[in-house]
Amino acid sequence: MKKILLLNTLIISLLFFSCKTEGKKEDKKPEAKEVLEKTKSTFVEQFADVRILKYDIPQWEKLSLKQQKLVYYLTQAGLCGRDIMYDQNYRYNLKIRRALEKIYTSFKGDKKTKDWKAFETYLKQIWFANGIHHHYANDKFKPEFSKEYFNTLLKETNTTLKGEAYDVIFNDKDIKKVNLDAKKGLIEGSAVNFYGTNVTTKDVDNFYAKLTDPNDKTPIELGLNSKLVKENGKVFEKVWKSGGMYGAAIDKIIYWLKKAKGVAENEKQAKAFDALIAYYKTGDLEKWNDYNILWATNTEGDIDYINGFIEVYNDPKGYRGSYESIVEIKDFEMSKKMAVVAESAQWFEDHSTIMDAHKKANVVGVSYKTVNVAGEAGDSSPSTPIGVNLPNNNWIRVVHGSKSVSLGNIIDSYNNAGGTSRLKEFAFSDEEVKYEEKYGALADKLHTALHEVVGHASGRINNGVGQPKETMKNYASTLEEARADLVGLYFLPDEKLVEMGISPDAKAIGRAAYDGYIRNGMMMQLVRLDLGKDIEEAHMRNRQLVAAWAYEKGKKDNVIEKVTKDNKTYFVIRDYKKLRVLFGQLLREIQRIKSEGDFEAGKALVETYGVKVDQKLHAEVLERNSKFKSAPYSGFVNPVLIVDKDSDGNITSVIVTQPDSFAAQMLDYANQYTTLPDEN
């Protein structure tokens, strides 16, 4: 996707039943007033380093019943793959989650003790992260209850959890879900369940070296929908498809996609459903290409969706896609305003700082919409992106175009849950705060649009150079996100945006965006790391890389000054125009690296600027942040779509409600959308 993730608003400022079929007629549907009251506040609860929010679905009533049914069917399809994400993240996640859920619902003892609260928090962390590893830092959670207490819970609830699945909760094995430190072995050091436990990094390299053709003009996304295993010395793929690995869940997804096709908005959308179903049935990645072409070129209709094995961030080698689903409803007013960005994509490409040889002569079919989310699952839930650009296959993007969306109601929910205290702590001056408060939210929206529409659509790979996941390897995601961010940063202060009618003040928007980016990249995002840790996550590496590189390269001209005031550190931009020039220079270099497949230069950039953390500064940031109660990560419960039916079983209405709590929704999902066995 290139996904854009959102730190909390102030930090980025600039998260044993079969899958249900259609339910029976509801005895009672909530009144409109009751629904409205439940959606007024976005905050649900907070635990560990996470806060849970909720989002509404604006203008739901403007959809026809047929469209509402389409949304309902697509959300059901998405949720039927929920178990896949748990299993992909770690081989024992499902077994552990289900044991803990049984304890949670069966325990009759004292629930006011410190130990029980610690157990409850641990389970909520697992729900939030889709497994026992942190959704962002990738570190294994450490339970704050003892093994003895856990044994008591198992006994009192008659719950069984044995062997490695039990031991791993408390031991030091499989401590990192995704390891990007090549010295530790990218595969050997990662617990993610994309590879057999006996598969090595060398095995992966050798297997795909035989399949890769750098001269292929229309390549498939090798390894996207399979687990690579080794048996009797032979390495092969276990494909995720109907009748194959994850087949039980995929069959349920197919069931709901067929229902969706029956209420498709147009013929091309219906054909795309057929193509996606054919892909799921066969696992054929050529059919995945066929589907993506149909999906990317269908820009009509009000309902859209993402469903499949898509993002490769969780694979240290960048091959395998995590399962995810997002169901989207067009935000009619905002999409109209932002369409001008897509229409001007070629202008941005032509005026970019990248070398002419690396520019696209014809930026094809970039569509941009602001959408409202109606439901999410898998890799997009509970922690969600705020912007999406697909498909990922570069040749499809070049030849057939791509879709970029901004998740409007998600962004609004973040904004409605925020405050200004943390901003005032890390901003250097009242003026910096003033610009952020006045222009920060709009600057974020514009940066998201430029990142997705122009950034990920920009640039081309030289002929004969392989795909970035092959040439850039474990640095591919970081470099791609840095490149897209830099495109946005370079153009935000441009008067062109004012001429286009989407920016009220180029200078002010640029200033707010630059202040926020440097503040976040150099300091504020560090609240997400434990002291002493390196940066592992690709988006965090990207932000520090860009900010730290600009700081170092601008020292001679004092472009960004490191200032100490009242024993607190600040990074203050002294020359915004020169900083824009620096962003342009880094953009040019990163595009060169990607276009030419210069692995060593890419590695040097990421390792030098994006990985290591100034430990003294980190300790200071954590201390300054400790007084704030708001958690550094946010995620969402999904609205609940309730169908009402007539006596013949036909859906007569679809009502939007909100869940009672995070735990209630997670347990409801466990009851309704369990599709896979404990081990797969």
Secondary structure, DSSP 8 states (H G I E B T S, - for coil): --EEE---HHHH---------S----S----HHHHHHHTS--EEEEETTEEEEE---TTGGGS-HHHHHHHHHHHHHHHTTHHHHHHHH-TTHHHHHHHHHHHHHH--S-SSSHHHHHHHHHHHHHHHHTSSB-TTT-BB---SS-HHHHHHHHHHTT----HHHHHTTTSSSS-BSS---GGG-TTTT---TTB-TT--HHHHHHHHHTT--TT-SS---TTTTEEEEEETTEEEEEEBSTTSBTHHHHHHHHHHHHHHHTT-SSHHHHHHHHHHHHHHHH--HHHHHHHHHHHHH---SSEEEEEEEEE-TTSTTS---EEEEEEEEE-HHHHHHHHHHHHTHHHHHHTSSS-GGGS-SS---EEEEEEEEEEEEETTSSS-EEEEEE---HHHHHHH-EEEEEEHHHHHHHHHT--SHHHHHH-SSHHHHHHHHHHHHHHHHHHHHIIIIIITT-----TT---HHHHTGGGHHHHHHHHHHHHHHHHTT-THHHHTTS-S-HHHHHHHHHHHHHHHHHTGGGGGS-TT----SHHHHHHHHHHHHHHHHTTTTTSEEEEEETTEEEEEES-HHHHHHHHHHHHHHHHHHHHHT-HHHHHHHIIIIII---HHHHHHHHHHHTT--S-SEEEEE--EEEEEE-TTS-EEEEEEE--S-HHHHHHHHHHH---S-S--
